[in-house]
Amino acid sequence: MENLLTPDKGLIIWTIVSFAVLVLLLSKVAWKPLIKALKDREDGIRKAIDDAGSARASAEQLKAQLEQDLSKAQDKAAGMISQAQAEAQKLREQMMKDAEAEAHRLIEQTKRQLEEEKSKLSRELRQEVAGLSVRVAEKLLRHTINAKEQETLVAGFIKDLDRESKAN
């Protein structure tokens, strides 16, 4: 048991030498690939983080662009609605003016037709009255006026009636 507490110098040297050889062997064979694998993994993780950051920035930029485009589209739609309402109002006003003008035109046309009918009826009535008056006068004056004087009298009477109807 005492040997266990006092180390042997040869054993210490061989232990150090075998540890150094093991470390040298491990550094050549195992540590370099292990460190390379860890470094590659670290680089992959950094690259993924950088890619995620740039993807996030790109997504935020795209989101801002889309929000801006949406805002522009909403403004454009509101402008189009406003313009359509203004055009509809103008069209409504124009249609009202056209309808009023058409109504006035129809009223004037109807008035002209009524005046023409009135004039026509007045002439016909005067001619009828003149004819009746001539017949009555003819019967009364038949005995005293000859045929030539009668025709002259009737023609003068009709001319007088025409002048009066034109004056009215």
N, CA, C and O atoms as a DFTB+ gen file, in Angstrom:
672 C
 N C O
     1  1       0.785      -1.162       0.000
     2  2       0.000       0.000       0.000
     3  2       0.849       1.257       0.000
     4  3       0.451       2.303      -0.512
     5  1       1.879       1.143       0.512
     6  2       2.786       2.245       0.519
     7  2       3.235       2.618      -0.877
     8  3       3.520       3.783      -1.150
     9  1       3.297       1.687      -1.719
    10  2       3.700       1.939      -3.112
    11  2       2.679       2.801      -3.843
    12  3       2.985       3.524      -4.791
    13  1       1.546       2.693      -3.387
    14  2       0.497       3.451      -4.071
    15  2       0.607       4.931      -3.731
    16  3       0.219       5.782      -4.531
    17  1       1.118       5.233      -2.587
    18  2       1.207       6.618      -2.198
    19  2       2.497       7.260      -2.690
    20  3       2.545       8.485      -2.796
    21  1       3.469       6.555      -2.973
    22  2       4.717       7.100      -3.509
    23  2       4.809       6.696      -4.962
    24  3       4.905       5.506      -5.262
    25  1       4.783       7.602      -5.826
    26  2       4.808       7.262      -7.244
    27  2       6.216       6.895      -7.686
    28  3       7.218       7.354      -7.138
    29  1       6.237       6.075      -8.669
    30  2       7.487       5.639      -9.270
    31  2       7.812       6.624     -10.379
    32  3       6.943       7.029     -11.151
    33  1       9.114       7.010     -10.443
    34  2       9.501       8.005     -11.425
    35  2       9.391       7.458     -12.837
    36  3       9.014       8.205     -13.739
    37  1       9.681       6.273     -13.056
    38  2       9.597       5.672     -14.396
    39  2       8.151       5.610     -14.862
    40  3       7.834       5.853     -16.026
    41  1       7.305       5.283     -13.929
    42  2       5.875       5.211     -14.265
    43  2       5.349       6.612     -14.619
    44  3       4.537       6.761     -15.532
    45  1       5.808       7.615     -13.904
    46  2       5.383       8.986     -14.171
    47  2       5.843       9.394     -15.563
    48  3       5.077       9.984     -16.325
    49  1       7.092       9.083     -15.897
    50  2       7.635       9.467     -17.199
    51  2       6.854       8.750     -18.290
    52  3       6.448       9.366     -19.276
    53  1       6.643       7.441     -18.113
    54  2       5.900       6.690     -19.157
    55  2       4.443       7.159     -19.234
    56  3       3.847       7.145     -20.311
    57  1       3.909       7.541     -18.186
    58  2       2.531       8.046     -18.204
    59  2       2.495       9.374     -18.947
    60  3       1.600       9.608     -19.759
    61  1       3.470      10.252     -18.672
    62  2       3.532      11.544     -19.357
    63  2       3.782      11.338     -20.840
    64  3       3.147      11.979     -21.678
    65  1       4.723      10.429     -21.170
    66  2       5.037      10.159     -22.578
    67  2       3.803       9.565     -23.272
    68  3       3.444      10.010     -24.362
    69  1       3.167       8.594     -22.676
    70  2       2.002       7.987     -23.327
    71  2       0.849       8.999     -23.423
    72  3       0.077       8.976     -24.382
    73  1       0.737       9.901     -22.405
    74  2      -0.296      10.936     -22.496
    75  2       0.023      11.915     -23.634
    76  3      -0.872      12.320     -24.376
    77  1       1.301      12.293     -23.768
    78  2       1.716      13.212     -24.842
    79  2       1.484      12.569     -26.198
    80  3       0.994      13.223     -27.119
    81  1       1.835      11.275     -26.335
    82  2       1.614      10.567     -27.606
    83  2       0.095      10.488     -27.877
    84  3      -0.346      10.677     -29.011
    85  1      -0.662      10.219     -26.870
    86  2      -2.109      10.129     -27.029
    87  2      -2.674      11.499     -27.459
    88  3      -3.517      11.582     -28.352
    89  1      -2.194      12.558     -26.808
    90  2      -2.653      13.900     -27.158
    91  2      -2.228      14.225     -28.579
    92  3      -3.015      14.774     -29.350
    93  1      -0.994      13.892     -28.933
    94  2      -0.508      14.131     -30.293
    95  2      -1.314      13.334     -31.298
    96  3      -1.727      13.865     -32.329
    97  1      -1.538      12.079     -31.009
    98  2      -2.332      11.224     -31.897
    99  2      -3.776      11.733     -32.005
   100  3      -4.331      11.793     -33.102
   101  1      -4.376      12.095     -30.883
   102  2      -5.750      12.590     -30.894
   103  2      -5.836      13.923     -31.638
   104  3      -6.807      14.171     -32.352
   105  1      -4.826      14.783     -31.474
   106  2      -4.857      16.065     -32.168
   107  2      -4.749      15.880     -33.666
   108  3      -5.361      16.625     -34.431
   109  1      -3.969      14.884     -34.098
   110  2      -3.832      14.624     -35.531
   111  2      -5.062      13.899     -36.071
   112  3      -5.549      14.248     -37.146
   113  1      -5.555      12.939     -35.382
   114  2      -6.592      12.083     -35.917
   115  2      -8.002      12.544     -35.507
   116  3      -8.880      12.577     -36.369
   117  1      -8.256      12.888     -34.289
   118  2      -9.608      13.110     -33.825
   119  2      -9.934      14.587     -33.623
   120  3     -11.013      15.020     -34.028
   121  1      -9.059      15.369     -33.023
   122  2      -9.400      16.735     -32.671
   123  2      -9.559      17.644     -33.893
   124  3     -10.472      18.467     -33.959
   125  1      -8.653      17.476     -34.853
   126  2      -8.779      18.329     -36.041
   127  2     -10.112      18.104     -36.746
   128  3     -10.794      19.085     -37.041
   129  1     -10.523      16.863     -37.035
   130  2     -11.838      16.683     -37.647
   131  2     -12.980      17.119     -36.714
   132  3     -13.987      17.661     -37.167
   133  1     -12.810      16.875     -35.411
   134  2     -13.846      17.268     -34.457
   135  2     -13.954      18.794     -34.381
   136  3     -15.058      19.338     -34.379
   137  1     -12.829      19.471     -34.319
   138  2     -12.826      20.937     -34.277
   139  2     -13.347      21.486     -35.605
   140  3     -14.098      22.461     -35.636
   141  1     -12.930      20.837     -36.709
   142  2     -13.419      21.269     -38.030
   143  2     -14.933      21.090     -38.119
   144  3     -15.628      21.965     -38.635
   145  1     -15.442      19.983     -37.630
   146  2     -16.881      19.742     -37.653
   147  2     -17.610      20.773     -36.793
   148  3     -18.655      21.287     -37.192
   149  1     -17.059      21.081     -35.606
   150  2     -17.667      22.090     -34.736
   151  2     -17.624      23.472     -35.389
   152  3     -18.590      24.232     -35.327
   153  1     -16.478      23.785     -36.019
   154  2     -16.360      25.075     -36.717
   155  2     -17.347      25.149     -37.882
   156  3     -17.990      26.179     -38.085
   157  1     -17.468      24.053     -38.652
   158  2     -18.428      24.026     -39.760
   159  2     -19.859      24.205     -39.243
   160  3     -20.672      24.917     -39.833
   161  1     -20.133      23.544     -38.140
   162  2     -21.470      23.671     -37.551
   163  2     -21.706      25.101     -37.069
   164  3     -22.786      25.653     -37.278
   165  1     -20.719      25.697     -36.437
   166  2     -20.819      27.080     -35.975
   167  2     -21.024      28.029     -37.168
   168  3     -21.846      28.943     -37.106
   169  1     -20.269      27.800     -38.251
   170  2     -20.417      28.631     -39.460
   171  2     -21.814      28.449     -40.076
   172  3     -22.424      29.417     -40.529
   173  1     -22.313      27.214     -40.089
   174  2     -23.654      26.947     -40.617
   175  2     -24.725      27.650     -39.796
   176  3     -25.671      28.217     -40.342
   177  1     -24.563      27.606     -38.471
   178  2     -25.519      28.269     -37.589
   179  2     -25.465      29.781     -37.796
   180  3     -26.507      30.431     -37.869
   181  1     -24.237      30.355     -37.893
   182  2     -24.099      31.802     -38.151
   183  2     -24.752      32.181     -39.480
   184  3     -25.464      33.179     -39.587
   185  1     -24.483      31.339     -40.498
   186  2     -25.052      31.612     -41.817
   187  2     -26.584      31.545     -41.749
   188  3     -27.268      32.383     -42.336
   189  1     -27.116      30.561     -41.042
   190  2     -28.571      30.435     -40.910
   191  2     -29.153      31.645     -40.172
   192  3     -30.213      32.153     -40.536
   193  1     -28.442      32.102     -39.124
   194  2     -28.900      33.282     -38.379
   195  2     -28.868      34.510     -39.283
   196  3     -29.810      35.302     -39.297
   197  1     -27.769      34.665     -40.046
   198  2     -27.672      35.807     -40.977
   199  2     -28.763      35.738     -42.046
   200  3     -29.398      36.742     -42.367
   201  1     -28.970      34.530     -42.594
   202  2     -30.018      34.356     -43.605
   203  2     -31.390      34.664     -43.022
   204  3     -32.215      35.306     -43.673
   205  1     -31.634      34.213     -41.808
   206  2     -32.917      34.483     -41.157
   207  2     -33.081      35.982     -40.921
   208  3     -34.169      36.528     -41.101
   209  1     -31.998      36.645     -40.517
   210  2     -32.058      38.100     -40.302
   211  2     -32.343      38.836     -41.599
   212  3     -33.185      39.734     -41.633
   213  1     -31.647      38.461     -42.669
   214  2     -31.902      39.138     -43.944
   215  2     -33.293      38.773     -44.485
   216  3     -33.949      39.606     -45.111
   217  1     -33.745      37.538     -44.247
   218  2     -35.087      37.154     -44.667
   219  2     -36.127      37.949     -43.883
   220  3     -37.141      38.370     -44.441
   221  1     -35.881      38.152     -42.605
   222  2     -36.792      38.938     -41.781
   223  2     -36.821      40.387     -42.257
   224  3     -37.887      40.989     -42.383
   225  1     -35.630      40.942     -42.519
   226  2     -35.573      42.321     -43.022
   227  2     -36.288      42.429     -44.368
   228  3     -37.009      43.392     -44.626
   229  1     -36.077      41.433     -45.213
   230  2     -36.741      41.420     -46.516
   231  2     -38.256      41.309     -46.339
   232  3     -39.016      41.981     -47.037
   233  1     -38.689      40.471     -45.416
   234  2     -40.131      40.308     -45.159
   235  2     -40.725      41.602     -44.610
   236  3     -41.830      41.992     -44.990
   237  1     -39.993      42.268     -43.717
   238  2     -40.489      43.532     -43.169
   239  2     -40.562      44.596     -44.269
   240  3     -41.509      45.380     -44.325
   241  1     -39.550      44.610     -45.138
   242  2     -39.547      45.554     -46.252
   243  2     -40.719      45.257     -47.196
   244  3     -41.402      46.171     -47.660
   245  1     -40.936      43.984     -47.469
   246  2     -42.052      43.582     -48.329
   247  2     -43.385      43.944     -47.674
   248  3     -44.305      44.404     -48.350
   249  1     -43.487      43.736     -46.362
   250  2     -44.697      44.085     -45.637
   251  2     -44.958      45.584     -45.723
   252  3     -46.088      46.009     -45.965
   253  1     -43.906      46.388     -45.524
   254  2     -44.062      47.847     -45.610
   255  2     -44.480      48.256     -47.017
   256  3     -45.340      49.120     -47.188
   257  1     -43.874      47.637     -48.019
   258  2     -44.229      47.939     -49.416
   259  2     -45.685      47.577     -49.699
   260  3     -46.414      48.337     -50.337
   261  1     -46.095      46.401     -49.213
   262  2     -47.481      45.971     -49.422
   263  2     -48.464      46.897     -48.712
   264  3     -49.521      47.217     -49.256
   265  1     -48.118      47.331     -47.487
   266  2     -48.989      48.260     -46.773
   267  2     -49.078      49.592     -47.510
   268  3     -50.145      50.202     -47.578
   269  1     -47.943      50.042     -48.063
   270  2     -47.932      51.280     -48.831
   271  2     -48.776      51.125     -50.098
   272  3     -49.554      52.014     -50.446
   273  1     -48.617      49.990     -50.784
   274  2     -49.413      49.730     -51.989
   275  2     -50.901      49.652     -51.659
   276  3     -51.733      50.159     -52.411
   277  1     -51.237      49.015     -50.534
   278  2     -52.626      48.918     -50.099
   279  2     -53.191      50.300     -49.800
   280  3     -54.329      50.603     -50.159
   281  1     -52.395      51.136     -49.143
   282  2     -52.830      52.497     -48.838
   283  2     -53.067      53.280     -50.127
   284  3     -54.056      54.004     -50.248
   285  1     -52.158      53.132     -51.085
   286  2     -52.327      53.816     -52.375
   287  2     -53.574      53.313     -53.091
   288  3     -54.325      54.096     -53.674
   289  1     -53.789      52.003     -53.042
   290  2     -54.965      51.431     -53.704
   291  2     -56.254      51.932     -53.044
   292  3     -57.232      52.229     -53.730
   293  1     -56.252      52.024     -51.716
   294  2     -57.427      52.533     -51.018
   295  2     -57.672      53.993     -51.370
   296  3     -58.814      54.398     -51.591
   297  1     -56.594      54.790     -51.424
   298  2     -56.739      56.195     -51.810
   299  2     -57.266      56.310     -53.236
   300  3     -58.133      57.135     -53.525
   301  1     -56.735      55.480     -54.113
   302  2     -57.166      55.507     -55.512
   303  2     -58.640      55.103     -55.620
   304  3     -59.407      55.721     -56.358
   305  1     -59.027      54.063     -54.878
   306  2     -60.425      53.620     -54.894
   307  2     -61.342      54.714     -54.347
   308  3     -62.418      54.955     -54.895
   309  1     -60.920      55.373     -53.276
   310  2     -61.725      56.465     -52.716
   311  2     -61.844      57.600     -53.726
   312  3     -62.912      58.196     -53.872
   313  1     -60.750      57.899     -54.423
   314  2     -60.792      58.933     -55.457
   315  2     -61.722      58.554     -56.590
   316  3     -62.475      59.390     -57.089
   317  1     -61.672      57.293     -57.000
   318  2     -62.536      56.839     -58.083
   319  2     -64.004      56.901     -57.665
   320  3     -64.865      57.281     -58.459
   321  1     -64.284      56.527     -56.418
   322  2     -65.657      56.582     -55.910
   323  2     -66.135      58.031     -55.875
   324  3     -67.257      58.337     -56.276
   325  1     -65.271      58.915     -55.391
   326  2     -65.624      60.331     -55.326
   327  2     -65.876      60.887     -56.726
   328  3     -66.834      61.627     -56.949
   329  1     -65.003      60.519     -57.663
   330  2     -65.164      60.988     -59.042
   331  2     -66.455      60.426     -59.652
   332  3     -67.179      61.140     -60.345
   333  1     -66.734      59.160     -59.393
   334  2     -67.954      58.550     -59.923
   335  2     -69.194      59.234     -59.343
   336  3     -70.178      59.446     -60.052
   337  1     -69.146      59.579     -58.052
   338  2     -70.277      60.264     -57.442
   339  2     -70.467      61.650     -58.053
   340  3     -71.594      62.080     -58.301
   341  1     -69.348      62.348     -58.293
   342  2     -69.436      63.674     -58.914
   343  2     -70.000      63.569     -60.328
   344  3     -70.848      64.367     -60.726
   345  1     -69.527      62.584     -61.078
   346  2     -70.030      62.395     -62.440
   347  2     -71.512      62.018     -62.429
   348  3     -72.278      62.473     -63.278
   349  1     -71.911      61.192     -61.470
   350  2     -73.325      60.815     -61.358
   351  2     -74.178      62.038     -61.038
   352  3     -75.273      62.194     -61.578
   353  1     -73.675      62.907     -60.157
   354  2     -74.404      64.129     -59.819
   355  2     -74.542      65.025     -61.047
   356  3     -75.613      65.576     -61.301
   357  1     -73.451      65.170     -61.812
   358  2     -73.498      65.983     -63.029
   359  2     -74.485      65.387     -64.029
   360  3     -75.264      66.108     -64.652
   361  1     -74.444      64.075     -64.173
   362  2     -75.359      63.404     -65.094
   363  2     -76.806      63.605     -64.652
   364  3     -77.683      63.863     -65.477
   365  1     -77.052      63.486     -63.355
   366  2     -78.394      63.685     -62.811
   367  2     -78.873      65.109     -63.101
   368  3     -80.011      65.314     -63.523
   369  1     -77.986      66.098     -62.868
   370  2     -78.350      67.486     -63.129
   371  2     -78.616      67.708     -64.613
   372  3     -79.570      68.393     -64.984
   373  1     -77.767      67.125     -65.462
   374  2     -77.953      67.273     -66.901
   375  2     -79.275      66.647     -67.348
   376  3     -79.992      67.207     -68.177
   377  1     -79.580      65.484     -66.788
   378  2     -80.837      64.827     -67.138
   379  2     -82.031      65.672     -66.698
   380  3     -83.035      65.751     -67.406
   381  1     -81.918      66.302     -65.526
   382  2     -82.997      67.171     -65.050
   383  2     -83.155      68.370     -65.985
   384  3     -84.275      68.741     -66.335
   385  1     -82.036      68.977     -66.389
   386  2     -82.100      70.115     -67.308
   387  2     -82.708      69.692     -68.635
   388  3     -83.545      70.400     -69.195
   389  1     -82.286      68.537     -69.137
   390  2     -82.839      68.033     -70.397
   391  2     -84.340      67.776     -70.274
   392  3     -85.107      68.095     -71.183
   393  1     -84.753      67.203     -69.152
   394  2     -86.175      66.917     -68.950
   395  2     -86.972      68.216     -68.873
   396  3     -88.063      68.317     -69.435
   397  1     -86.418      69.215     -68.169
   398  2     -87.103      70.506     -68.088
   399  2     -87.201      71.151     -69.466
   400  3     -88.244      71.691     -69.835
   401  1     -86.097      71.090     -70.230
   402  2     -86.108      71.673     -71.575
   403  2     -87.130      70.960     -72.453
   404  3     -87.850      71.598     -73.221
   405  1     -87.190      69.649     -72.339
   406  2     -88.160      68.874     -73.123
   407  2     -89.588      69.234     -72.708
   408  3     -90.474      69.351     -73.555
   409  1     -89.804      69.408     -71.420
   410  2     -91.135      69.781     -70.937
   411  2     -91.520      71.161     -71.476
   412  3     -92.648      71.368     -71.923
   413  1     -90.569      72.105     -71.428
   414  2     -90.852      73.441     -71.957
   415  2     -91.132      73.379     -73.460
   416  3     -92.030      74.055     -73.961
   417  1     -90.365      72.574     -74.159
   418  2     -90.555      72.433     -75.599
   419  2     -91.950      71.868     -75.885
   420  3     -92.662      72.357     -76.762
   421  1     -92.328      70.823     -75.125
   422  2     -93.656      70.232     -75.324
   423  2     -94.768      71.227     -74.988
   424  3     -95.790      71.278     -75.672
   425  1     -94.565      72.009     -73.940
   426  2     -95.571      73.015     -73.562
   427  2     -95.716      74.043     -74.677
   428  3     -96.828      74.398     -75.067
   429  1     -94.566      74.524     -75.190
   430  2     -94.606      75.511     -76.268
   431  2     -95.248      74.925     -77.522
   432  3     -96.040      75.587     -78.194
   433  1     -94.905      73.703     -77.821
   434  2     -95.482      73.047     -79.002
   435  2     -97.004      72.903     -78.839
   436  3     -97.770      73.150     -79.771
   437  1     -97.414      72.505     -77.647
   438  2     -98.845      72.358     -77.376
   439  2     -99.553      73.712     -77.468
   440  3    -100.659      73.804     -78.002
   441  1     -98.909      74.764     -76.944
   442  2     -99.500      76.098     -77.030
   443  2     -99.659      76.514     -78.493
   444  3    -100.702      77.038     -78.882
   445  1     -98.619      76.278     -79.303
   446  2     -98.695      76.624     -80.726
   447  2     -99.820      75.849     -81.414
   448  3    -100.589      76.404     -82.199
   449  1     -99.894      74.551     -81.099
   450  2    -100.956      73.748     -81.708
   451  2    -102.336      74.246     -81.297
   452  3    -103.258      74.301     -82.111
   453  1    -102.467      74.611     -80.010
   454  2    -103.743      75.129     -79.531
   455  2    -104.090      76.449     -80.224
   456  3    -105.236      76.671     -80.615
   457  1    -103.093      77.315     -80.369
   458  2    -103.324      78.588     -81.059
   459  2    -103.733      78.352     -82.509
   460  3    -104.642      79.005     -83.021
   461  1    -103.058      77.419     -83.162
   462  2    -103.397      77.094     -84.549
   463  2    -104.822      76.549     -84.639
   464  3    -105.588      76.936     -85.521
   465  1    -105.163      75.660     -83.732
   466  2    -106.510      75.095     -83.712
   467  2    -107.541      76.188     -83.436
   468  3    -108.614      76.220     -84.040
   469  1    -107.192      77.078     -82.514
   470  2    -108.093      78.168     -82.169
   471  2    -108.313      79.066     -83.389
   472  3    -109.439      79.451     -83.704
   473  1    -107.206      79.389     -84.065
   474  2    -107.313      80.227     -85.264
   475  2    -108.133      79.531     -86.335
   476  3    -108.991      80.140     -86.974
   477  1    -107.862      78.257     -86.521
   478  2    -108.585      77.492     -87.537
   479  2    -110.079      77.453     -87.212
   480  3    -110.915      77.697     -88.082
   481  1    -110.409      77.145     -85.952
   482  2    -111.816      77.102     -85.548
   483  2    -112.469      78.475     -85.673
   484  3    -113.629      78.587     -86.070
   485  1    -111.715      79.514     -85.332
   486  2    -112.239      80.878     -85.432
   487  2    -112.551      81.220     -86.884
   488  3    -113.597      81.793     -87.187
   489  1    -111.619      80.858     -87.789
   490  2    -111.870      81.116     -89.219
   491  2    -113.082      80.341     -89.717
   492  3    -113.940      80.870     -90.423
   493  1    -113.124      79.078     -89.328
   494  2    -114.255      78.260     -89.765
   495  2    -115.567      78.809     -89.221
   496  3    -116.578      78.859     -89.921
   497  1    -115.528      79.220     -87.951
   498  2    -116.734      79.774     -87.340
   499  2    -117.145      81.065     -88.041
   500  3    -118.327      81.283     -88.305
   501  1    -116.177      81.913     -88.339
   502  2    -116.487      83.174     -89.021
   503  2    -117.031      82.912     -90.421
   504  3    -117.963      83.565     -90.890
   505  1    -116.408      81.928     -91.067
   506  2    -116.919      81.594     -92.408
   507  2    -118.348      81.069     -92.320
   508  3    -119.209      81.400     -93.136
   509  1    -118.569      80.242     -91.306
   510  2    -119.916      79.698     -91.123
   511  2    -120.895      80.823     -90.784
   512  3    -121.997      80.878     -91.331
   513  1    -120.487      81.721     -89.877
   514  2    -121.351      82.848     -89.509
   515  2    -121.581      83.737     -90.728
   516  3    -122.688      84.216     -90.977
   517  1    -120.489      83.943     -91.486
   518  2    -120.622      84.790     -92.682
   519  2    -121.587      84.147     -93.669
   520  3    -122.443      84.812     -94.252
   521  1    -121.432      82.851     -93.838
   522  2    -122.331      82.149     -94.750
   523  2    -123.778      82.259     -94.295
   524  3    -124.676      82.523     -95.094
   525  1    -123.991      82.052     -92.990
   526  2    -125.347      82.153     -92.450
   527  2    -125.874      83.587     -92.562
   528  3    -127.034      83.825     -92.896
   529  1    -124.982      84.524     -92.271
   530  2    -125.394      85.934     -92.368
   531  2    -125.759      86.288     -93.794
   532  3    -126.716      87.018     -94.051
   533  1    -124.971      85.751     -94.718
   534  2    -125.251      86.028     -96.136
   535  2    -126.584      85.415     -96.514
   536  3    -127.384      86.032     -97.217
   537  1    -126.817      84.218     -96.052
   538  2    -128.103      83.579     -96.387
   539  2    -129.274      84.355     -95.806
   540  3    -130.304      84.558     -96.450
   541  1    -129.075      84.782     -94.561
   542  2    -130.145      85.551     -93.932
   543  2    -130.333      86.867     -94.687
   544  3    -131.449      87.264     -95.024
   545  1    -129.213      87.519     -94.938
   546  2    -129.288      88.804     -95.647
   547  2    -129.838      88.593     -97.048
   548  3    -130.578      89.428     -97.566
   549  1    -129.476      87.482     -97.650
   550  2    -129.957      87.180     -99.004
   551  2    -131.477      87.040     -98.996
   552  3    -132.176      87.550     -99.872
   553  1    -131.953      86.346     -97.998
   554  2    -133.392      86.161     -97.925
   555  2    -134.085      87.512     -97.696
   556  3    -135.143      87.783     -98.265
   557  1    -133.477      88.345     -96.862
   558  2    -134.086      89.641     -96.588
   559  2    -133.989      90.583     -97.787
   560  3    -134.923      91.323     -98.097
   561  1    -132.862      90.535     -98.437
   562  2    -132.617      91.496     -99.514
   563  2    -132.860      90.917    -100.905
   564  3    -132.630      91.601    -101.903
   565  1    -133.294      89.738    -100.982
   566  2    -133.477      89.079    -102.269
   567  2    -134.353      89.910    -103.193
   568  3    -134.141      89.984    -104.403
   569  1    -135.236      90.461    -102.637
   570  2    -136.176      91.200    -103.461
   571  2    -135.568      92.511    -103.923
   572  3    -135.951      93.005    -104.983
   573  1    -134.620      93.111    -103.167
   574  2    -134.152      94.451    -103.506
   575  2    -132.789      94.491    -104.182
   576  3    -132.525      95.480    -104.865
   577  1    -131.883      93.494    -104.055
   578  2    -130.528      93.528    -104.613
   579  2    -130.423      92.487    -105.707
   580  3    -130.997      91.403    -105.601
   581  1    -129.692      92.815    -106.757
   582  2    -129.505      91.847    -107.828
   583  2    -128.339      90.923    -107.490
   584  3    -127.706      91.088    -106.448
   585  1    -128.048      89.959    -108.353
   586  2    -127.041      88.924    -108.090
   587  2    -125.632      89.489    -108.041
   588  3    -124.852      89.078    -107.181
   589  1    -125.271      90.407    -108.917
   590  2    -123.917      90.964    -108.972
   591  2    -123.629      91.763    -107.712
   592  3    -122.546      91.623    -107.144
   593  1    -124.506      92.550    -107.277
   594  2    -124.326      93.344    -106.064
   595  2    -124.239      92.432    -104.841
   596  3    -123.529      92.718    -103.877
   597  1    -124.973      91.339    -104.907
   598  2    -124.964      90.387    -103.795
   599  2    -123.577      89.750    -103.676
   600  3    -123.057      89.638    -102.566
   601  1    -122.974      89.337    -104.769
   602  2    -121.634      88.727    -104.727
   603  2    -120.610      89.715    -104.216
   604  3    -119.754      89.333    -103.417
   605  1    -120.653      90.936    -104.627
   606  2    -119.733      91.972    -104.164
   607  2    -119.896      92.188    -102.666
   608  3    -118.905      92.339    -101.952
   609  1    -121.083      92.205    -102.204
   610  2    -121.361      92.384    -100.787
   611  2    -120.805      91.217     -99.968
   612  3    -120.187      91.433     -98.925
   613  1    -121.020      89.980    -100.435
   614  2    -120.523      88.789     -99.712
   615  2    -119.005      88.796     -99.690
   616  3    -118.420      88.533     -98.639
   617  1    -118.340      89.084    -100.801
   618  2    -116.877      89.112    -100.857
   619  2    -116.323      90.149     -99.898
   620  3    -115.348      89.888     -99.193
   621  1    -116.933      91.313     -99.866
   622  2    -116.488      92.361     -98.939
   623  2    -116.668      91.937     -97.502
   624  3    -115.809      92.202     -96.661
   625  1    -117.778      91.281     -97.212
   626  2    -118.044      90.815     -95.853
   627  2    -116.994      89.795     -95.413
   628  3    -116.514      89.848     -94.281
   629  1    -116.634      88.859     -96.311
   630  2    -115.626      87.825     -95.992
   631  2    -114.263      88.470     -95.773
   632  3    -113.524      88.072     -94.872
   633  1    -113.923      89.469     -96.598
   634  2    -112.645      90.164     -96.425
   635  2    -112.601      90.866     -95.082
   636  3    -111.583      90.835     -94.390
   637  1    -113.688      91.490     -94.721
   638  2    -113.744      92.160     -93.424
   639  2    -113.568      91.167     -92.271
   640  3    -112.873      91.458     -91.297
   641  1    -114.193      90.009     -92.383
   642  2    -114.053      88.980     -91.349
   643  2    -112.615      88.470     -91.257
   644  3    -112.096      88.251     -90.162
   645  1    -111.971      88.281     -92.422
   646  2    -110.574      87.825     -92.429
   647  2    -109.666      88.845     -91.781
   648  3    -108.770      88.483     -91.017
   649  1    -109.884      90.121     -92.074
   650  2    -109.047      91.181     -91.467
   651  2    -109.233      91.200     -89.962
   652  3    -108.265      91.362     -89.218
   653  1    -110.443      91.041     -89.516
   654  2    -110.716      91.033     -88.072
   655  2    -110.073      89.814     -87.387
   656  3    -109.553      89.919     -86.276
   657  1    -110.118      88.653     -88.071
   658  2    -109.527      87.447     -87.467
   659  2    -108.003      87.545     -87.414
   660  3    -107.373      87.045     -86.482
   661  1    -107.426      88.185     -88.409
   662  2    -105.960      88.367     -88.398
   663  2    -105.552      89.387     -87.357
   664  3    -104.483      89.263     -86.760
   665  1    -106.350      90.356     -87.136
   666  2    -106.064      91.381     -86.130
   667  2    -106.142      90.779     -84.729
   668  3    -105.417      91.220     -83.837
   669  1    -106.991      89.798     -84.516
   670  2    -107.116      89.161     -83.210
   671  2    -106.040      88.153     -83.052
   672  3    -105.959      87.493     -82.016
